[in-house]
Amino acid sequence: MAERETPFYRITDLHESERPRERLKALGAQALSNAELLAILLRVGVQGENVVQLGQRLLQTFGGLSGLHRVSFDELCAQHGVGEAKAAQIKAAIELGRRLSLESDARPVISSPADAAALLSYEMSGLEQEHLRVILLDTRNHVLEIREVYRGSVNSAQVRIAEVFRDAVRRNATAIVVAHNHPSGDPTPSPEDIALTRALVQAGKLLDILVLDHLIIGQGRFVSLKERGVIG
């Protein structure tokens, strides 16, 4: 006897008043919960779990949208009811939202180390390996873009200075803020962090790009090397 296929639960299996696509059409996307918006991307649920419930489970498992943004592609694929196609749709949608926020007229302005940390800390403090990111700024310190430059060991021996400034040159940025995380949770700068910072400042002077700060992000706190006096 042939094995019976596991039934899926589609959006159309929901009552019409509960269907996310119909609610979006009638009320606008802003009226939908995060789980309902995810349901539109996911399209189908799994046995015993409709697609909105699947969206809710993913949000709970990873700690909201920021968690879905942080989680690796493979880990997201491994979730029951997801797979590669749905994981790709979720990752693409979240990245589009992030890029839109940077393109909007209300682009963030960096006027202090806390402003830069607020853009990065929530995500970077939970990463399991070191990441180095660069905030590109215009003449008024508006954020042009945030780029990830390195993933892995971040120190003066490993990081190529030219890579850090590559996107700043491409975007005609006049200043940058560099940030990397310490997965241990302790943001105390190492001698290598200080050496890297000084090398970046010197390179920035040659390129006429100001290095405003280098942030070390830990668990729930950060250190500004500008405030520590490493950057004059």
N, C-alpha and C positions, 0 to 999 in steps of 0.2 A: 504494500500500500504506500502510495506517495506521501511524503511528509507534508503536513499542512503548513503553508506559509504563515509566518507571524503577521497578524494584521497591524497596519499602521493607523494612527488617528490623524486625520487631516483637519485643516481649518474648517472645511465644509461639514465636518462631523459635529461642530459646535452649533449651538442655537444661533440663529442669524443675528440676534442682538448682542451676542458675545464674540462674534467673529472680528478679529483685529482689522482686517482689510476693509470690512464694511464700516467699522467704527472710525477708521482713519478717513474714509471717503466722506462720511457724514459730519465728523467733528474736527478733523484735522489731526496731523501727526502729534501735535503737542498734547492732545487729550489722552494719548495712549500711555500705558505704563511701560517701563523698560522691558518687562516680560512679553507684553503684547507686541512691541516693536521687534523683539527677537523672534517671536512666533512668525511674523511675516517673512523674515529671512529663512527660518527653518522649514516652514511650509508643512511638515508632517511631524507628528509625535511618534510615540512607540506604544507597544501594547500596555494598556493600563495607565497611560499618561498622555493626555492630549498635548498639543503643541505649545499652548500657553504654559502648562505645567512644566514642560521640558525647559522652556525659557526661564521659568522661575528657579528650577533646579540648578541650571547653569549659573545663574546670578548668585544663588546662595553658596554654591560650591566654591566659586572663585572670588567671592566678595565684591560683587557688583561689576559695573562696566569697566572700572579701572583694573579690576582683577582679570577680566576677560582680555583686556589690552595687554597685561603683563604676561599672562600664561603662554607657554610655548605652544606652537602650532601642533606638535605631536601630542602634547598632553590634552589639548582641546579635542583633537581627533579621537582620542581614546575614550572619551565620555560616551556612555550608552546613548544611542540615538543621534550622534553627531556625524562622525566620519569626515573625510577630507573635503568634500564639496561644501558641506555646511560650515565647517571650520574656516574655510577660505572666505565664504560669504561674510561670516561674522568679523573676521580680521579685517577684511576690506572695508566693511561699513564703519567700523570703529576708527580706522585710519583716515577715512574720508572726513569723518566728524572732527578728528584732531586737526587735519589740514585746513578745514573750513574755519575753525576757531582762530587759526593763525592768519588767515586771509581777510578776516572781517575788519571793518573800520575800527572796531574797539580792540585793536591789538594791544596786548599787555605792554606796559612800560616798566622797565627795570630801573628803579631809583635807589635800591638798597639790596644788600645780600638777601634779606628776607623775601623780597619780591622774586628774586631768581629761585630761591629755595622753594617757594610756594608753587612754582611751575613744575618742579622736578621731584620734590621729596616724596610725595605720596606714592609715586610709582617706583622711584629708584631705591627707596629705603627697603623694599621687599625683595629686591633682586638677589639671586643666589650666587652670582659671580660679578666681578667688577665690570662696570660699563662706564665709558667716558663719553659725555655729550657736550655739545657746544651750542650755546644760545647766540644766534647772530642778531646784531642790533644795528639800527640805522643811526643817523646823526642825532636824533632825539631820544635815543635809547628805546625805541619801539622794537618789539620782537619781530624779526623778519622770518625766522625759521629756527627750529631746534633739530640738530643733526646728531646722530650717534656715530662716533668715530671709531671707537674701540670697544671690544668685548673680550674680557680676559684679564691678564695682568696689566695693570696701568702703572707704569713707572717710567722714569727718564730713559731707561735702557731699552724699553719695549716700544714706546710711542714715537712715531716719526712726526716731528714738528710740522713738516709740510702738510701732512694729512689733517692736522688740527685746523690749519688755516685755509685748506683748499676750498671749502664751501664759502668761507667768509670772502675770499677773493672773488669767487664766482658770483656771489650775490652783491658785491660792492658794499659789504658791511663795513662800518667804521669802527665797530667795537665788538668784542665777544666776552661772554662769561663761560668759563670752562667748569664742568662739574663731573665728579665721579663718586661712586659709592664705595663704602667699605662693608662687604657682606657680614663681617663680624658684628656690625652694629655700632662699633666704636669709631667716631669720626676723627679721632686724633690724627693729625697729619704725620706721616712718616718722613724720614729724611729724603726718601725718593720722591715723595709728593712735593716737597719744598724745592728739590732740584729741578723737577719738571716744571714747576711754576716759574722759576727764575729763567729757565730756558725759553718758555713761552713768551714771557714779558720781553726778553731781548729780541726774539724773532718778530714779535709784534711791532717793535720800534722800527725794525728794518722795513717792514711791510706797510707801515703807517696804519696799523690796526691796533687799537688800544685793548689790552687785556684788562678788563675791569675787575675781574675776580676769578678765583678758583675755589669752588665749594667742595668740601668733602662731606658727603651725606651718609649719616648713620641711621640707626633705628630711632626715629622720633626726634632727632636733633641733627644739626649740621655745624660745620666750622667754616668760617670765611678766612681765607689766607690774606685777603685784603685787610680785614680787621686784625689779623695777627701780625701785620706789619711786613709780611713777605713781599707784598706788592706795594710799591711806594705811591 
